[in-house]
């Protein structure tokens, strides 16, 4: 998710703003879905992207997968 405004940022354990994670993924220093895998995140983001952009799911997946792969949480995971 683009973190354009501070309200989009997650919150670290000390109450400071996280520059790495969004509000939906990170609260009070922990992931909101700690067992979420990279492939699950790709599917969630794909469905959202396809709906919001009126894009076929296969096209959306090709667009989303490389973005998710670069996120700090999943960088380097297969």
C-alpha beads as a LAMMPS data file, in Angstrom:
LAMMPS data file: protein, C-alpha beads

78 atoms
77 bonds

1 atom types
1 bond types

-500.0 500.0 xlo xhi
-500.0 500.0 ylo yhi
-500.0 500.0 zlo zhi

Masses

1 110.0

Atoms # bond

1 1 1 0.000 0.000 0.000
2 1 1 1.378 3.424 -0.812
3 1 1 2.086 5.223 2.461
4 1 1 1.394 8.750 1.311
5 1 1 0.237 10.156 4.639
6 1 1 1.310 9.365 8.206
7 1 1 -2.100 7.759 8.855
8 1 1 -1.130 5.024 6.357
9 1 1 1.976 4.047 8.346
10 1 1 2.042 1.286 10.924
11 1 1 3.043 1.896 14.537
12 1 1 6.174 0.594 16.251
13 1 1 6.155 -0.849 19.792
14 1 1 7.345 2.479 21.208
15 1 1 4.466 4.335 19.529
16 1 1 6.595 5.854 16.787
17 1 1 5.603 5.709 13.145
18 1 1 6.905 2.774 11.107
19 1 1 8.468 3.781 7.818
20 1 1 8.628 0.144 6.718
21 1 1 5.087 -1.165 7.188
22 1 1 1.551 0.080 6.632
23 1 1 -1.194 0.453 9.232
24 1 1 -2.999 -2.653 7.955
25 1 1 0.074 -4.865 8.377
26 1 1 1.789 -3.488 11.463
27 1 1 0.376 -2.326 14.818
28 1 1 2.128 -1.791 18.170
29 1 1 5.379 -3.274 16.851
30 1 1 3.878 -6.517 15.533
31 1 1 2.464 -7.801 12.295
32 1 1 -1.338 -7.942 12.338
33 1 1 -1.191 -11.276 10.479
34 1 1 2.084 -12.823 11.641
35 1 1 1.616 -16.082 9.741
36 1 1 0.721 -14.441 6.414
37 1 1 2.991 -15.747 3.658
38 1 1 4.296 -13.894 0.650
39 1 1 2.101 -15.963 -1.693
40 1 1 -0.973 -15.211 0.441
41 1 1 -0.140 -11.508 0.327
42 1 1 0.231 -11.679 -3.450
43 1 1 -3.260 -13.180 -3.698
44 1 1 -4.804 -10.566 -1.377
45 1 1 -3.125 -7.718 -3.246
46 1 1 -4.006 -9.262 -6.622
47 1 1 -7.718 -9.398 -5.819
48 1 1 -7.652 -5.805 -4.587
49 1 1 -5.642 -4.577 -7.588
50 1 1 -7.879 -6.393 -10.084
51 1 1 -11.026 -4.938 -8.511
52 1 1 -9.738 -1.395 -8.111
53 1 1 -8.189 -1.205 -11.568
54 1 1 -10.719 -3.376 -13.409
55 1 1 -7.843 -5.564 -14.509
56 1 1 -8.000 -9.305 -15.252
57 1 1 -6.682 -11.310 -12.300
58 1 1 -3.755 -12.820 -14.235
59 1 1 -2.619 -9.356 -15.340
60 1 1 -3.012 -7.972 -11.822
61 1 1 -0.950 -10.867 -10.389
62 1 1 1.902 -10.150 -12.821
63 1 1 1.832 -6.513 -11.733
64 1 1 1.547 -7.170 -7.992
65 1 1 3.951 -10.096 -7.465
66 1 1 7.178 -8.140 -8.116
67 1 1 6.006 -5.315 -5.842
68 1 1 5.255 -7.680 -2.952
69 1 1 8.612 -9.423 -3.490
70 1 1 10.400 -6.118 -2.858
71 1 1 8.620 -5.365 0.420
72 1 1 10.935 -5.598 3.412
73 1 1 8.877 -8.330 5.073
74 1 1 9.205 -10.731 2.138
75 1 1 12.434 -9.657 0.494
76 1 1 14.451 -12.736 -0.346
77 1 1 11.650 -15.260 0.298
78 1 1 10.842 -17.717 -2.507

Bonds

1 1 1 2
2 1 2 3
3 1 3 4
4 1 4 5
5 1 5 6
6 1 6 7
7 1 7 8
8 1 8 9
9 1 9 10
10 1 10 11
11 1 11 12
12 1 12 13
13 1 13 14
14 1 14 15
15 1 15 16
16 1 16 17
17 1 17 18
18 1 18 19
19 1 19 20
20 1 20 21
21 1 21 22
22 1 22 23
23 1 23 24
24 1 24 25
25 1 25 26
26 1 26 27
27 1 27 28
28 1 28 29
29 1 29 30
30 1 30 31
31 1 31 32
32 1 32 33
33 1 33 34
34 1 34 35
35 1 35 36
36 1 36 37
37 1 37 38
38 1 38 39
39 1 39 40
40 1 40 41
41 1 41 42
42 1 42 43
43 1 43 44
44 1 44 45
45 1 45 46
46 1 46 47
47 1 47 48
48 1 48 49
49 1 49 50
50 1 50 51
51 1 51 52
52 1 52 53
53 1 53 54
54 1 54 55
55 1 55 56
56 1 56 57
57 1 57 58
58 1 58 59
59 1 59 60
60 1 60 61
61 1 61 62
62 1 62 63
63 1 63 64
64 1 64 65
65 1 65 66
66 1 66 67
67 1 67 68
68 1 68 69
69 1 69 70
70 1 70 71
71 1 71 72
72 1 72 73
73 1 73 74
74 1 74 75
75 1 75 76
76 1 76 77
77 1 77 78
